[in-house]
Amino acid sequence: MSVVVTAPEPVRVARTPPFAQTILRALPGLLVLAVLWFVPASLQPVTRQALAIAVAAMVLWATVPWPQAWTGAGALFLFVATGVAPASQAISGFWNSTTQFLLGALLLGRAVSGTGLARRLAFRLASALGSSYSGLLLAFITTDFLLTFLIPSGIARVSVLAAIVAGLCESLGLPRQDRAARGLMLAVTCSASIFDKMVLAGTSSILASGIIERLGGVSISYGRWFLAYVPCDLLTIAGCWAIVRWLFPDASGELARGRRYFEDQYIALGPMTRGEWRAIGIVGCAIALWLTDFLHGLQPAYVALACASAAMLPGVGVLSVRDLARLPFTTLVFTATALSISTILDRSGALATLTSGMVGWMPAVIHGPASASLVLYWTAFAYHLLLGAQNLMITATLPAVVTMGQSLDFSPAVVGMIWVFGTAGKIFPYQSGVLMVGYSYGYFDGRDLMKVGLLLALLESIILFFLVPLYWPFVGLL
């Protein structure tokens, strides 16, 4: 009997806070702006003012009294209005290749999910491997990884896979508190957050590559980023499977009936549609060009925009104006403003001030690639606990880390990729929108996430400890 996947009950969202509560949330950022702006310091006025606006924006991004895109736009307005930076620097992030790549990648992701191709791939792989709880875990984790190339948003991938997990558990009569049900939901949620850092597809990795290229003068191709993490991909799939299976075993044995569920769902989809075939052709072309960019030299952003444009051509593509209107434009604005702020911090001299305060102790304990991997990874992990938003954390700290790495004769690509990978380890839901989506389904609690997150963070650190000095030289990163 065919079973329909059902989404979880909608999460109740609190009403917009009253004006007084909004002011209270904004107060820390406004106080930081006033203190850094007016308190005398041994800095040039432009440097002090740039630092005041940037730090205030970061505090407001963390407290979120209003959408983060508004904060970024307001910060750029202050930079220009106060004469701290010219308008050309303030809007530079909007035509940055990173923002262009993100726009193209989001459009391609919409083409895959909108045509139903993502669901078909998930059902097909799960039906092939889902003869047991162990097989289902492996199927979902592997599908999560493969969908990273097609859907560059971890939130979108979790939305697709978590709905399938919920439908499977409901069809088998498993309560949300069942250990196996919790394990499946944790597997798709936690793995999505990690895989975004191993492929140049997620917002945070794209943002990081833009900062590395701009400040370090090193361009990291899509193919090289992918090759650098291939061993880590395979070990993470196996490690995540083992950790979740150990912590959340299937005591009831009900999930052994999962294969039939996925087969029914796959059959219910019917034959491949024209839209799905077109999506395969367009996205397949983009992936092929991204993976071979070291041969033809085409910028990933140009490839993404060209293929996304093809996906919108009448009679050829699979996207419409309605799909374009559904894009998360606030994410694009936030990414662009974050890149502009990084540029202004660099040009104003404020970056040097941030570098000395945050990473001044690191050179004394970094003595080579292996020690650098441990120091950078766990420092990024700790900072990410304080700066929960990934993009905020990368924007606020990566420029200083790249500068520090250059002083030690490390490639900006090496220190930057280690640092951004350190944000993959998470133990609290607030640290990522991906975790919040999975958490909202109600299958696992904070303690479950902390246990899996800590073990995965330890695993990734061990992998990186050997990967950086032994493997990265072969892909040209050391």
Number of C-alpha atoms within 10 A of each C-alpha: 7 14 14 15 16 14 15 13 9 8 10 7 6 6 6 10 12 8 9 9 12 15 14 13 18 20 17 15 24 18 14 18 21 15 13 18 18 12 8 10 10 6 12 12 15 18 20 23 24 31 24 22 26 26 18 25 28 23 23 24 26 19 18 16 21 16 13 23 20 19 21 24 20 14 24 26 16 17 23 16 12 12 13 20 22 14 14 10 18 26 20 16 25 19 11 17 19 25 25 19 24 25 22 21 29 27 25 30 24 27 30 25 19 17 20 17 20 24 20 20 15 22 25 19 19 26 22 14 18 26 16 17 25 20 20 24 27 24 24 28 27 21 22 27 25 15 24 23 22 26 26 25 25 29 20 20 27 25 18 18 26 25 18 23 22 22 19 23 21 17 16 14 11 17 14 17 13 17 20 28 25 25 27 28 27 27 25 30 27 26 26 28 25 23 28 23 26 24 24 27 25 24 24 25 24 24 25 25 23 23 26 26 16 17 17 18 13 15 16 19 20 22 21 21 21 20 19 22 20 13 14 19 19 12 15 21 21 14 17 24 24 15 18 25 20 11 15 19 17 20 11 11 11 15 24 17 15 22 21 15 22 24 18 16 21 21 13 12 14 9 9 12 13 13 20 21 13 18 28 16 15 23 23 15 14 23 20 12 21 25 17 15 18 15 10 9 11 14 17 26 19 15 21 26 21 14 22 26 16 16 25 19 12 10 7 14 20 25 24 13 8 8 14 15 9 10 14 11 14 13 17 21 19 24 28 26 27 30 28 26 29 24 22 25 23 18 14 19 17 22 22 16 15 18 18 13 10 13 17 13 10 16 14 7 10 17 11 11 21 16 15 24 28 18 20 23 26 19 16 25 22 15 15 21 18 11 23 20 19 20 22 21 22 25 21 22 21 24 26 22 25 24 22 22 22 14 11 12 8 19 18 26 24 19 24 27 25 22 26 26 25 28 30 29 28 26 24 19 19 15 20 20 16 23 25 16 19 24 21 16 19 15 21 21 15 11 11 18 20 15 14 22 22 14 17 24 21 13 19 21 21 13 16 26 18 14 19 21 18 13 17 19 12 11 13 9 19 15
